């Protein structure tokens, strides 16, 4: 791939890459670091056989993996400096700080795949088939991870007293 072809991919996908990273790392500066690293990897892979047929899927997968690796390396604990994360969620979703903090705990309780599928479905509004294609999984597998993510979230909300009953 020529140098001129990388810039259009960067311009077209940088917002999405940052968004995917931010939803995992939940910190602006960390998301910027991940975004930069993803595009450095893209640049290095441009002339190799590793270049994907579907650039969006490749960028999403590398972004999620790099974001999760950053979280693992830092083994972040939420401190008073991170207290603004639930407040930002609360502002965006029109929910209170308690519900936002519970949502954060629910996302933390999910497996990496469950979190990735839930983010793609709920926040990015992707279909199951789009998610399956991007994550290179079967559609039933994506649906299973989605349902397990919802079950994990319901459990956390129920324990927090924010979900009282079961659906019939």
C-alpha positions as CSV (number, residue, x, y, z in Angstrom):
1,X,0.0,0.0,0.0
2,X,1.4,3.4,-0.9
3,X,2.0,6.2,1.5
4,X,-0.8,8.2,0.0
5,X,-3.3,5.4,0.7
6,X,-2.6,5.4,4.4
7,X,-3.7,9.0,5.0
8,X,-7.2,8.5,3.8
9,X,-7.6,5.5,6.1
10,X,-6.3,7.6,9.0
11,X,-8.7,10.4,8.3
12,X,-11.6,8.1,7.7
13,X,-11.1,5.9,10.8
14,X,-9.3,8.0,13.5
15,X,-12.5,9.0,15.2
16,X,-13.8,5.5,15.3
17,X,-10.5,4.1,16.6
18,X,-10.4,6.7,19.3
19,X,-14.0,5.9,20.3
20,X,-13.4,2.2,20.5
21,X,-10.3,2.8,22.6
22,X,-12.0,5.3,24.9
23,X,-14.9,2.9,25.6
24,X,-12.4,0.3,26.8
25,X,-9.8,2.4,28.6
26,X,-12.2,5.1,29.8
27,X,-9.5,7.8,29.8
28,X,-8.9,10.4,27.1
29,X,-5.1,10.4,27.2
30,X,-4.9,6.6,27.2
31,X,-7.3,6.4,24.3
32,X,-5.1,8.9,22.4
33,X,-2.1,6.7,23.1
34,X,-3.9,3.6,21.9
35,X,-5.1,5.4,18.8
36,X,-1.5,6.5,18.0
37,X,-0.2,3.0,18.5
38,X,-2.9,1.4,16.3
39,X,-2.0,3.7,13.4
40,X,1.7,3.1,13.9
41,X,0.9,-0.6,13.5
42,X,-1.2,0.2,10.5
43,X,1.7,2.1,9.0
44,X,4.2,-0.7,9.7
45,X,1.9,-3.4,8.2
46,X,1.1,-1.4,5.1
47,X,3.4,-3.3,2.8
48,X,3.1,-6.7,4.4
49,X,0.9,-9.7,3.7
50,X,-0.8,-8.9,7.0
51,X,-2.8,-6.1,5.5
52,X,-6.5,-6.9,5.8
53,X,-9.2,-7.0,3.1
54,X,-11.5,-5.2,5.6
55,X,-9.5,-2.3,7.1
56,X,-12.3,-1.4,9.6
57,X,-12.4,-4.9,11.0
58,X,-8.6,-4.9,11.3
59,X,-8.5,-1.5,13.0
60,X,-11.3,-2.4,15.4
61,X,-9.6,-5.7,16.4
62,X,-6.2,-4.1,16.9
63,X,-7.7,-1.2,18.8
64,X,-9.7,-3.4,21.2
65,X,-6.7,-5.7,21.7
66,X,-4.3,-2.8,22.4
67,X,-6.8,-1.1,24.7
68,X,-7.3,-4.3,26.7
69,X,-3.5,-4.8,26.8
70,X,-3.0,-1.3,28.2
71,X,-5.6,-1.9,30.9
72,X,-3.9,-5.2,31.8
73,X,-0.4,-3.6,31.9
74,X,-1.6,-0.7,34.1
75,X,-4.0,-2.8,36.2
76,X,-5.8,0.4,36.8
77,X,-7.7,1.0,40.0
78,X,-10.2,3.7,40.1
79,X,-9.0,6.6,42.2
80,X,-10.5,10.0,42.9
81,X,-8.9,11.2,39.7
82,X,-11.0,8.7,37.8
83,X,-14.2,9.6,39.5
84,X,-15.2,11.8,36.5
85,X,-15.6,8.7,34.3
86,X,-19.0,7.7,35.8
87,X,-20.1,11.4,35.8
88,X,-19.3,11.6,32.1
89,X,-21.3,8.5,31.4
90,X,-24.1,9.9,33.5
91,X,-24.2,13.2,31.5
92,X,-24.2,11.4,28.2
93,X,-26.8,8.7,29.1
94,X,-29.0,11.0,31.4
95,X,-28.5,8.7,34.4
96,X,-27.3,9.4,37.9
97,X,-23.7,9.0,39.1
98,X,-24.7,5.8,41.0
99,X,-26.1,4.2,37.9
100,X,-23.1,5.2,35.9
101,X,-20.7,3.8,38.5
102,X,-22.7,0.5,38.5
103,X,-22.5,0.5,34.7
104,X,-18.7,0.8,35.0
105,X,-18.7,-2.1,37.4
106,X,-20.9,-4.1,35.0
107,X,-18.5,-3.6,32.1
108,X,-15.6,-4.6,34.3
109,X,-17.4,-7.8,35.3
110,X,-17.7,-9.0,31.6
111,X,-15.2,-11.0,29.6
112,X,-13.2,-9.1,26.9
113,X,-15.4,-10.7,24.2
114,X,-18.6,-9.9,26.0
115,X,-17.5,-6.3,26.5
116,X,-16.4,-5.9,22.9
117,X,-19.7,-7.3,21.5
118,X,-21.8,-5.2,23.9
119,X,-19.9,-2.0,23.0
120,X,-20.3,-2.8,19.3
121,X,-24.0,-3.5,19.5
122,X,-25.1,-0.9,22.0
123,X,-22.8,2.0,21.6
124,X,-21.8,1.6,18.0
125,X,-25.2,0.3,16.8
126,X,-23.7,-2.5,14.7
127,X,-25.8,-5.5,13.7
128,X,-24.8,-9.0,14.8
129,X,-23.6,-9.9,11.3
130,X,-21.4,-6.7,11.2
131,X,-19.9,-7.6,14.6
132,X,-19.4,-11.2,13.5
133,X,-17.6,-10.1,10.4
134,X,-15.4,-7.6,12.2
135,X,-14.5,-9.9,15.1
136,X,-14.2,-12.9,12.8
137,X,-16.7,-14.9,14.8
138,X,-19.9,-16.8,13.9
139,X,-23.1,-14.9,14.3
140,X,-24.5,-17.3,16.9
141,X,-21.3,-16.9,18.9
142,X,-21.7,-13.1,18.8
143,X,-25.3,-13.4,20.0
144,X,-24.2,-15.7,22.8
145,X,-21.5,-13.2,24.0
146,X,-24.1,-10.4,23.8
147,X,-26.6,-12.3,25.9
148,X,-24.0,-13.3,28.4
149,X,-22.9,-9.6,28.6
150,X,-26.5,-8.5,29.3
151,X,-26.9,-11.2,31.9
152,X,-23.7,-10.1,33.7
153,X,-24.9,-6.4,33.6
154,X,-28.3,-7.4,35.0
155,X,-26.6,-9.2,37.8
156,X,-24.5,-6.2,38.8
157,X,-27.5,-3.9,38.6
158,X,-29.6,-6.3,40.6
159,X,-26.9,-6.6,43.4
160,X,-26.7,-2.8,43.4
161,X,-30.5,-2.6,43.9
162,X,-31.1,-0.9,40.6
163,X,-32.9,-3.8,39.0
164,X,-35.8,-5.2,40.9
165,X,-37.6,-7.8,38.9
166,X,-37.1,-10.3,36.1
167,X,-38.7,-10.0,32.7
168,X,-41.4,-12.6,32.0
